[in-house]
Amino acid sequence: MRRLVLMMCTVAFGYGLGAGATSGIDPSGASSAPLPVTPAATEPAPATPPPFDPGGPCPTNPAYPAHTEVIVLAPSAAGYGDIQYPRTPLPPHTVALTFDDGPWPGTRGDQRVFDILEERCIQAVFFHVGTMIEQRPELVREAIRRGHGVASHSWSHPMNLSRWSDEAGQAQIHRGFVSLNAAAAPGVAEPFFRFPGLDDNPRLRAWLDREGIIVVGAEADADDWKQISAAEVHRRAVANLEATNGGTLILHQIHPRTVEALPGLLDDLNRRGYRFVRISARPTQPAPLTTPPQSAR
């Protein structure tokens, strides 16, 4: 699977997220204001990923290890995810789960996904959209409390961000990080950014690198943004990961079909010998939140 998924989530965002207009975003000063998130660690990641140290079986599902290995990504101007960037430096037959487009403002989605992952002692990274964060900031904090990473997926999920002016594009990204940081507390969010629809351009990537932000794409997706069944989401995710021998996988917790497919998909990958890891930019992870921070609205 070597293709761009520039149409990702077009249907998903019919509920009101921006599709390219700059309405509500003030680009003035965007390029000079630092992004409100702790940059990636400056020290390089180990050339060879550390061996797995699962620490025994998962207490709620002994078929899984008790802990998710954290793989640290070094700063990279080129980004990660060989759909379009260099391959994410994961061991073979390894999966880094990522979820886009939340937090979902309804009653289904994030919370159920948290439970499914926790039942298997798996941790992931959630790439959140600013407008959704402002509706459900407590779900950002809940992801952190459960040991997951949180990162930015823009302010309003425009599907044509690569064609925006530099100033407007930077303002869109900056505003997304402001919302994420307000919900997560300073220094907790991962300095990761994923372009909506993976629709980037070299200038915005270079600006993010100067700001200490790592652009994260993927090796595989599941086409779960399409109108397909949960069984087909499962099948495509496995087929794409088999084709790439693992890597970073994009899923979307905002779709009921994805939530329905997730338990069987994880169990199938586990039976096939895949190991689950969490990508991070920091060798030392911030402590989980114990006191919810105030959310800026």
Residue, then its C-alpha position, 0 to 999 in steps of 0.5 A: m500500500r503506497r498511496l496517499v489518502l488525501m480524501m480521508c475523513t471527508v464524509a466524517f467531517g460533514y458534522g461541521l469541521g472546516a474543509g479549507a476556509t480560513s474563517g475564524i483563524d487570524p494568521s497574523g503573527a502565526s509564524s513568530a509565535p512558538l507552538p505551545v507544546t514541549p518540542a521533541a527530545t533533541e537526543p537521537a533515538p537508539a539506532t536499534p530499538p530496544p528489545f521488548d520487555p513485556g513484564g509478564p502477561c496482561p492481567t485482563n487478557p493474558a494473551y497480551p503483554a502487560h506493558t506497551e513498549v515505547i519507541v522514541l522517534a528522533p526529530s526528523a525534518a522528513g517526517y515518519g510513515d512510508i505512505q509518503y515519508p521515510r519508514t517509521p523506525l519500528p521492529p518488523h511485525t510491530v504495530a503502533l496504533t494511532f487514532d484520528d479525528g476525535p475526541w468524538p462528542g457523542t457517547r460512543g467512540d473514545q470511551r469504548v476504544f479506551d476500554i478495548l485497549e485497556e482490556r488488552c494492556i495496549q496504549a496508542v496515540f490519539f491525534h485530536v482535532g481542536t474543534m472536537i477538543e473544545q467540545r470534549p476536553e475531558l476525553v483528552r485528559e482521560a486518554i492521558r490518564r489511561g497512558h495514551g499519547v495525545a497529539s494534534h491533527s489541526w484545529s478544524h481538519p481542513m482537507n486542503l491544508s497544503r494549498w493554504s497560504d503559509e500564514a493561514g496554514q501555520a495559524q490553523i496548526h498553531r490554534g490546534f496545538v493551543s486547544l490541545n495544550a489547554a486540555a492536556a496541561p503543558g508538557v504532556a502532549e506529544p510534539f507530533f502533528r498529522f496533516p488532515g488527509l495526509d495533505d501536506n506541503p514542504r514549507l509547512r513541514a519545514w516550519l513544524d521541524r523548526e518548531g520541534i514538531i515531528v510530522v507523523g504519517a503512517e505505513a498503513d490505514a484501514d480505509d475505515w473512513k469509507q462506507i464499508s463494514a466492520a469486517e472489511v475494516h478488519r480485513r483491510a487493516v490486516a492486509n495492509l499491515e501484512a503488506t508493509n510488515g507492520g508499522t504505524l496504523i491509522l484508525h478513526q474512533i469516530h466511526p462505529r464500524t471502527v469501534e466494532a472492528l477493533p476487538g477482533l482486529l487486535d486479537d487477530l493481529n496478536r494471533r499473527g504475532y504482531r507486537f503493539v508499541r506506542i510511539s513517543a518523542r520523549p525517552t521519559q514520559p510525563a506522569p499521567l494526570t491526577t488532577p484535571p487541568q482547567s480547559a481554556r474555552 
